[in-house]
Amino acid sequence: MPVPVYVFTGFLDAGKTKFIQGTLCDERFNAGERTLLLLCEEGEEEYDISAYPYHHVYPEAIDQETVTTAELAMLLKKHHAERVVVELNGMLQVGPFYQKMPEEWQVAQEVMFADGSTILAYNSNLRSLVVDKLSGCEMVVFNRVPAGSDIMPLHKLARAVNRRVNILYEYTDGTTQFDEIEDPLPFDINAPVIEIGDDDFALWYRDISEEPKKYKGKTVRFKAQVARLKHDREGYFAPGRFVMTCCVEDIQFMGMPCKYDKSGELRARDWVKVTAQIDVRFHGIYRGIGPVLTALEVTPAERPENEVATF
């Protein structure tokens, strides 16, 4: 039977413990379920189980880096827990912990907490850790935001990494506000030909990867480098760009299959301007369904000012 796991991420003193304490004090969340509470870092706040409407909450401090799958399973069994709440260490990547979770554990929700007065500094100095937390969460809570301050930098930070994340602002005057800022795309997807600017490739690639069906049947024009497909001999190549999400270490090539009768005449790494029609169907590069292009025109192009695309 699946065991729901509620994951809370964020840096030290970001408000994770306070929120979890309040949540476990709420009968709408804590209706007596036996809950394993995993603590991966020691903050200034402490949990007060005596304040909970039901006391079937069992805190266990673990080392996020060294804990094993067997140890996690043992802790669940030890307390006969029905669900798990995890406060993760903000200075560590989330993924390795997920890989250690027992097979029956399933993430039900992941929420990130961030101090609105310090998160931009964290982003400047610890970008990879910030991206790690934002990329997987369903909601980010920016707390300690000065009332009346400009929230646009926080909005842009979150949406640059995760376009679907819900954003909640908690202000220092005690008020809260959900983010309602609309993010229009920097290109017109209803134009006869969708023109993708050199600086917009990364955003377009992520958008078409997340919602390919809205591009089905449309025509697009963009600048890309030629990449060969090793196992495809049916006149395809993969136009794309090297994209940096957060730092130099995570740069990777992002392209998509494109049918082109003269693909054999193209040289790998050459820059080209591609005009193509978009379909959405199975292709081996995805091991499933994804955007597949059919080239209408491929012409030589000058390299863009910034060869590595960014969000």
N, C-alpha and C positions, 0 to 999 in steps of 0.2 A: 504494500500500500504506500503511495507517495507520502513523503514527509515534507510539508511546506516549510520553506526557509525564508525568513525576512532579513534582508541584509541592509545594514546601515554603514555608509562610508563617509569619509571626510577626514580632514586633518585634526590634530589634537586641539582641543578647546573650540571646536567648530559647533558644538551643541548636540552631538549625537546622544550622549548619555542622558542629558536633560529631556530630550524628546522621547527616548525609549522609556525612561522612568514615567513620563506623563502618559505614554501609550499604554503601559502595563497597569497604570492606575485607572484606566478607562474600561468600564465593564463591556463596552462595545467590542473591544479587542480582547480583553481578559475576562472571559466568562467561565473560567475554571479549567481551561485546557492546561495540560501538563506541558510546560514550556522549558526547553533547555536554552539558557542564556549564555552564549559564548562571548567571553571578553578577551580581546586580542591586544588591548593596550590599557595602560593605567592613567586615567585622567584625574582632574581635580574633583569632579562630581563623583558621588557614590550612589549605588542603588539601595533603595530602602524598601525591602520586600514587605515590611510591616504595613506600608501604606497601600498595598494592592488589595483590591476587593477579594481576590482569591490568592492564596499563597503557594500555588503549585508552580512556582517559578524557581528554577534551579541554576544559579550562576556557576560557571566554571571558567577559570582563567586558563587560557591556552597560549602556546607560542605559535603564532600563525605560520612561521617559517618552517618549524620542525614537526608540527603535529601531523599524524598519519591518518589515513582513511580508517584504519582499524581502531585508532584511539577515538575518533569522532563517533564511530558506530558504537563503541563501548560506552561512551558518555550518554548517548541517547538511550541505550539499553539500561544503564545504571539507574536512570531516573524515570524509566518507562515514559519518556516524553513523546508527545503527539506532534510537536512542531519545534522549530528552532528559530531563535532570534540571535543574530550575530552583529557585534560591533567590531568592525575590522580596523586594523592598524592603517592609518592614513599614509604612512611612509612606505608601505609595501603595495605591490601590484595585487589586484583583485583576482586575476585569472588563476594563479597557482593554487589559491585556496579552493576555488570552484573545482579544479581538477582533482583535489583530494576528497571532495565530498562523497559519501557513500552513494551508490547508484540510485537508491530510492529517494534521496534528498533532491528536491526540486525548488529552484528559486521562485518564490511567489511574488516577491517585490524587492526592488533595490532602490534605496533612496540615498542621495548624497546631501550632506550638510556642509555649508561653507560660510565662513565669517565674511560678510560683505565688505568689511573694512580692510581685510588682508588677502582675500583670494586672488586679487589681481597681481599682488606681489608674489604669491605662490606660483601663479601662472608664469611669471617672468623668470623665476628661478628654478621651479620644479615642474616645468611644462608637461613632461611625460607622465608624471603622477596625477596631475590635474586631468589630463586627457583620459587617462586610465579610468578614473572615477566617473567622469561625465559620460563617456562613451557607452557605458552599460546601464546607467540608472534610468528609471522611469520618471523620477522627479528629482529636482535639485532645489533645496531650500537655502536661499541666501538670507541669513539672519544678521542682526545688528546693523542693518542698513539705516543710515541717518535719514530721518524724515525729510522729505523734500529734495533728496539728492538725485542725481541723474542715474537712472538704472540701466541706461542703454549699454554701457560697457559690460555690465554683468549679463545682460541679455545676449549680447554678441558673443561673449565668451562661451556661454552654454550652447547656443544654437550653432556656432561655428563647428562644434564637435558633434552635437546630437540634435538634429533638426526636429525630432519628435519628442524631446524631453519636455515635461511640464515644469514650469518655473513658479516658485512661490517666494515672495519677498516678505520678510518679517522686519518691520521698522522699529527703531529704538523707542518710538512713542507708544508701542504696544499694538499698533495696527498691522494688518496683513493684507496682501494683495497678490492675486494670481496674475501672471504675465499675460497680457492680451495684445502684445505688439505683433503685428503681422509682418511676415518676412517675404516680401515679393521677390521672386527670382530675378536676377539681373539680365534675363533674356526672355523673349516672348515665345512661349511654347505654342501659341496659337498662330504664329506667323507662318506664311507659306513655306519659308525656310527658316528654321531656328538657327540663328547666328550665335555661336558660342565664342565669346571673347577669349583672348589668350589667358587673361587672369581669372576666368570663370570656369576653366576646364574641371578643376577638382570638385567644385560645387555641383556642376552638371553631372559629372560621373557618379557622384554619390546619390544625387536625386534620381537619375535614371536607374541606378542599381536598386534603390529602395522602392521606387514606384514605376517599374518599367511599363506597366500597362497604359499609363497616361501618355506615353510617347508612341505607342503602337500606331503604325501607319503614317507617322509624321516624317518630315525631311529635315535633316540637320546638316550644318556645315561647321567644321572645326579644324584646328591645326593639331597635328599629332606626329609622332615618330613611328616609323615602320617597325613592326615586330613580326617575326615569323612564327607560324604555328607548326611545331615539330611533327605532330601526328595528324595533320589535316592536309590532304592532297587534292582537295576539291576546289582549288582556286580561292582560298581564303588567306587573309593576313589579319593582323591585330593592331590597328592604329590605336595609340595611347600616349600617355605622358608619365614621367616619373613624378610621383606625388609625395609630399611630405606632410604628414598629419600633425606631428608635434615636434620632432627633432630629427637631426641628420640620421640617427640610427634607424629610424623607421621608414626611410624613403623606400618606396617600392613602385614598380611599374604597374600602371592600371590601364588596361586596354580592353577591347571587346572584339569578338570575331566579326570580320567584314568580308563578304563575298565580292570578289573582284576578278574578272576574267584575266587581267594582266598582272595579277599579284606576283607571278614568277619574275617579272621584270623589275620589281621593286628591290631596293637594297636596305637591309636592316639598318636602323638608326637614322636613315634619311628623314628629313622633315617634309611633310606633305600636307596639302589642304584637301580634306575629304568632304565631299557632299554625298550623303547617303540616305536611303530610306530605312526606317526602323521597323523591325518586326520583333515579336516576343515569342520565343519558342525554345525547344530543347536544343542545347549544344553541349558537347563534351567538356568545353572549357569551364562550364559552370557545374557540370555533373547534375544538371537540372535545367529549369526554365530561366531564361534571361534575355537581354536585348541582343539581337543579331542584326547586323547592318548589311545592306546591299548597296555597293558603291554605284553612284550615278556619275561621279567624276572624281578623279584623283590627280592632283597637279603638284609639281614641286613647290615648296614654300620656304621662306626664310625662317630661321630659328627665332623663337620669341625672345624678348628681352630677358625674361626669367625662364630658364629651361626647366626648372623644377617647379611644378604647380603646387600651390598651397591654398588652404581654405581662408 
